[in-house]
Amino acid sequence: MHPTELPLPRHFSRFKFERLGLFAGLASFCLALLLPACKPKELQALLQPSQALASVVAEETLRLAGPKKQIALITHDASWGPASTAEEALRDALKKHGVTVFTAKAASLGNPMTAGQVGLQAADFFEALEKSNGAGAVISLVGAPLFKEGDAARVRPDHPPVIVIATASLGDKMGVRGDPEQLAGLLEAKIIQLAVIDGAGPAAQPAQADPARELFNQHYGILRRPD
């Protein structure tokens, strides 16, 4: 098993997930209010996990993309403010490897402070895939698509690999957490190839030579489709 790989869940309470998602949203909102008051060293400590996230996601993306040198991103639109520190770090990490990064879709995610559904709509996901034809991979910084019945059948089998970041925070911005049960279904259907979620990997892990990977392991886990 990969050091950061987490087992796919067999059961998950949707009620518990919704409560966790609400708490995560409120926590991220409070974080955004507190960041301006932080001293430089304190601010750096808060943002380091998202920098490690960017480094590891870039590494995993390049592995999936192979020789192709274009990577597409799905991001939030202007209603959620400017790009997160995690997105900026991810773009920088990919560009260091000579990769061209472009935004396939800046999606409208909804208002996290209301009772409505927040997340990546299926139509926006399909639009991003269409614009990413020929890219080496697609990275969603805004979680997994919110599919309804029949949507999965519309995904072409030859689409680029899709990596989903489904974490509560993207550094200085709120992220879109994922339902592990939903992510497991998307992995099984080969709609996505990898998902990053909150939560450290197994406690007993071999020492990591890469500090970014080690820090990543302390805060995040990776869901993969079992081969």
C-alpha positions as CSV (number, residue, x, y, z in Angstrom):
1,M,0.0,0.0,0.0
2,H,1.3,3.5,-0.8
3,P,2.3,5.4,2.3
4,T,-0.5,7.9,1.9
5,E,-3.1,5.5,0.5
6,L,-6.3,5.1,2.6
7,P,-8.8,2.2,2.2
8,L,-12.0,3.0,0.5
9,P,-14.9,3.2,3.0
10,R,-17.5,0.5,3.1
11,H,-20.1,2.6,4.9
12,F,-20.4,6.3,5.7
13,S,-23.2,8.2,7.4
14,R,-24.4,11.0,5.1
15,F,-25.8,12.8,8.2
16,K,-22.4,12.8,9.8
17,F,-20.7,13.9,6.6
18,E,-23.1,16.9,6.3
19,R,-22.3,17.9,9.8
20,L,-18.6,17.6,9.2
21,G,-18.9,19.6,6.0
22,L,-20.7,22.4,7.9
23,F,-18.2,22.5,10.6
24,A,-15.3,22.5,8.1
25,G,-16.9,25.4,6.2
26,L,-17.3,27.4,9.4
27,A,-13.7,26.6,10.4
28,S,-12.4,27.7,7.1
29,F,-14.4,30.9,7.3
30,C,-13.0,31.6,10.7
31,L,-9.5,30.9,9.4
32,A,-9.9,33.5,6.7
33,L,-10.9,36.0,9.3
34,L,-7.9,35.2,11.5
35,L,-5.2,35.1,8.8
36,P,-4.7,38.9,8.5
37,A,-4.0,39.1,12.2
38,C,-1.3,36.4,12.2
39,K,2.4,37.2,12.5
40,P,4.6,36.1,9.5
41,K,5.9,32.9,11.3
42,E,2.4,31.9,12.5
43,L,1.0,32.5,9.0
44,Q,3.7,30.4,7.4
45,A,2.9,27.5,9.9
46,L,-0.8,27.6,8.9
47,L,0.0,27.6,5.2
48,Q,2.7,24.9,5.1
49,P,0.3,21.9,4.9
50,S,-1.3,23.4,1.7
51,Q,2.2,23.9,0.2
52,A,3.0,20.2,0.9
53,L,-0.4,19.4,-0.6
54,A,0.5,21.2,-3.8
55,S,3.9,19.5,-4.0
56,V,2.5,16.0,-3.7
57,V,-0.5,16.6,-6.0
58,A,1.9,17.9,-8.6
59,E,4.0,14.8,-8.3
60,E,1.0,12.5,-8.5
61,T,-0.4,14.4,-11.5
62,L,2.9,14.3,-13.5
63,R,3.0,10.5,-12.9
64,L,-0.6,10.1,-14.3
65,A,0.0,12.6,-17.2
66,G,3.0,10.8,-18.5
67,P,4.7,12.6,-21.4
68,K,1.9,15.1,-22.0
69,K,2.8,18.6,-21.0
70,Q,-0.5,20.3,-20.5
71,I,-2.5,20.1,-17.2
72,A,-6.0,21.5,-16.8
73,L,-7.4,23.0,-13.6
74,I,-11.0,23.3,-12.3
75,T,-11.1,26.2,-9.9
76,H,-13.6,28.4,-8.1
77,D,-15.0,31.4,-9.8
78,A,-14.6,35.1,-8.7
79,S,-17.5,34.8,-6.2
80,W,-15.2,32.9,-3.9
81,G,-12.4,35.5,-4.3
82,P,-8.9,35.2,-5.8
83,A,-6.9,32.0,-6.2
84,S,-6.0,30.2,-3.0
85,T,-2.5,29.8,-1.8
86,A,-2.8,26.1,-2.6
87,E,-3.7,26.8,-6.2
88,E,-0.8,29.2,-6.6
89,A,1.6,26.7,-5.1
90,L,0.3,24.0,-7.3
91,R,0.7,26.0,-10.5
92,D,4.2,26.9,-9.5
93,A,5.1,23.3,-8.7
94,L,3.8,22.1,-12.1
95,K,5.5,24.8,-14.1
96,K,8.9,23.9,-12.5
97,H,8.6,20.7,-14.4
98,G,8.0,22.4,-17.7
99,V,4.3,21.8,-17.7
100,T,1.7,24.3,-19.2
101,V,-1.1,24.9,-16.7
102,F,-4.5,26.3,-17.9
103,T,-7.9,26.8,-16.3
104,A,-10.5,24.6,-18.0
105,K,-13.3,25.9,-15.8
106,A,-13.8,28.5,-13.1
107,A,-16.9,27.0,-11.5
108,S,-19.7,28.6,-9.6
109,L,-19.9,26.5,-6.4
110,G,-22.7,28.2,-4.5
111,N,-22.8,30.0,-1.2
112,P,-21.2,28.0,1.7
113,M,-23.0,30.2,4.3
114,T,-26.5,29.1,3.1
115,A,-28.4,25.8,3.3
116,G,-28.1,25.2,-0.5
117,Q,-25.8,22.6,-2.1
118,V,-22.2,23.6,-2.5
119,G,-19.8,22.0,-4.9
120,L,-18.8,21.3,-8.5
121,Q,-21.9,20.9,-10.7
122,A,-22.0,18.1,-13.3
123,A,-22.4,20.5,-16.2
124,D,-19.2,22.4,-15.2
125,F,-17.3,19.2,-14.8
126,F,-18.4,18.0,-18.3
127,E,-17.4,21.4,-19.8
128,A,-14.0,21.2,-18.2
129,L,-13.4,17.7,-19.6
130,E,-14.4,18.9,-23.0
131,K,-12.0,21.8,-22.9
132,S,-9.2,19.4,-21.5
133,N,-9.3,17.1,-24.5
134,G,-5.6,16.2,-25.2
135,A,-4.4,17.4,-21.7
136,G,-2.3,15.0,-19.6
137,A,-4.6,15.3,-16.6
138,V,-7.3,17.4,-15.0
139,I,-7.1,18.6,-11.4
140,S,-10.2,19.7,-9.6
141,L,-9.4,22.0,-6.7
142,V,-13.1,22.2,-5.9
143,G,-13.9,18.6,-5.0
144,A,-15.7,15.9,-7.0
145,P,-18.6,16.5,-9.4
146,L,-22.1,16.3,-7.9
147,F,-23.5,13.7,-10.2
148,K,-27.2,12.8,-10.4
149,E,-28.6,9.5,-11.7
150,G,-27.3,8.9,-15.3
151,D,-24.5,11.5,-15.2
152,A,-21.8,9.0,-14.8
153,A,-22.8,7.2,-18.0
154,R,-22.0,10.5,-20.0
155,V,-18.3,10.4,-19.1
156,R,-16.2,9.3,-22.1
157,P,-13.9,6.4,-21.2
158,D,-10.9,8.2,-23.0
159,H,-11.0,11.3,-20.8
160,P,-7.8,12.5,-19.2
161,P,-7.0,11.3,-15.7
162,V,-8.9,13.3,-13.1
163,I,-7.4,14.2,-9.7
164,V,-9.7,15.6,-7.1
165,I,-8.7,17.7,-4.1
166,A,-11.5,17.3,-1.6
167,T,-10.2,19.0,1.5
168,A,-11.7,21.5,3.9
169,S,-9.0,24.1,3.3
170,L,-6.8,25.2,0.4
171,G,-4.5,27.3,2.5
172,D,-6.0,30.7,2.9
173,K,-9.3,29.6,1.2
174,M,-12.1,27.2,2.0
175,G,-12.0,24.0,0.0
176,V,-14.9,21.6,-0.9
177,R,-14.7,18.4,1.2
178,G,-15.7,15.1,-0.4
179,D,-18.0,12.4,0.7
180,P,-15.7,9.3,0.9
181,E,-18.6,7.1,-0.2
182,Q,-19.2,9.2,-3.3
183,L,-15.4,9.4,-4.0
184,A,-15.2,5.6,-3.8
185,G,-18.0,5.3,-6.4
186,L,-16.2,7.7,-8.8
187,L,-13.0,5.8,-8.4
188,E,-14.6,2.4,-9.0
189,A,-16.3,3.8,-12.1
190,K,-12.9,5.2,-13.3
191,I,-14.3,8.7,-13.5
192,I,-11.6,9.9,-11.3
193,Q,-8.2,8.3,-10.7
194,L,-7.1,9.8,-7.4
195,A,-8.7,11.8,-4.6
196,V,-7.0,13.7,-1.8
197,I,-8.9,14.0,1.5
198,D,-8.3,15.3,5.0
199,G,-6.9,13.0,7.6
200,A,-3.4,11.6,8.2
201,G,-2.5,8.2,6.7
202,P,-1.8,5.1,8.8
203,A,0.1,5.9,12.0
204,A,2.9,3.5,11.3
205,Q,4.7,4.8,8.2
206,P,8.2,4.5,7.0
207,A,10.4,7.6,7.1
208,Q,10.0,9.8,4.1
209,A,13.1,11.3,2.4
210,D,10.9,14.1,1.0
211,P,9.9,16.6,3.7
212,A,6.9,17.7,1.7
213,R,5.6,14.2,1.4
214,E,6.2,13.7,5.1
215,L,4.2,16.8,6.0
216,F,1.5,15.8,3.5
217,N,1.2,12.4,5.3
218,Q,0.5,14.2,8.6
219,H,-2.5,16.1,7.2
220,Y,-3.9,14.3,4.2
221,G,-4.6,10.9,2.7
222,I,-5.0,9.6,-0.8
223,L,-7.8,7.4,-2.1
224,R,-6.9,5.3,-5.1
225,R,-8.8,2.9,-7.2
226,P,-7.7,-0.7,-6.2
227,D,-6.1,-2.4,-9.2
